[in-house]
Amino acid sequence: MSRPLKYEEFRYVGDKRNQRYYDLDDSAVDSEAIDELMVSDQFTCFAPDTPVEARNRGYRPA
């Protein structure tokens, strides 16, 4: 899946509504869920861009 515009430098995007993060490089990620997340404007990115940082902030894998 291609990464959303303005966020192409990030690999992990978190959904603030359910505290889950998505790996945008994973071919199994639900592209419809990512599109809906971008429209909702309820997402965050992590720095550093790692799953460890996502978990450190209380997010879990989608």
Secondary structure, 3 states (H helix, E strand, C coil): CCCCCCCCCCCEEEECCCCEEEECCCCCCCHHHHHHHHHHCCEEECCCCCHHHHHHCCCEEC
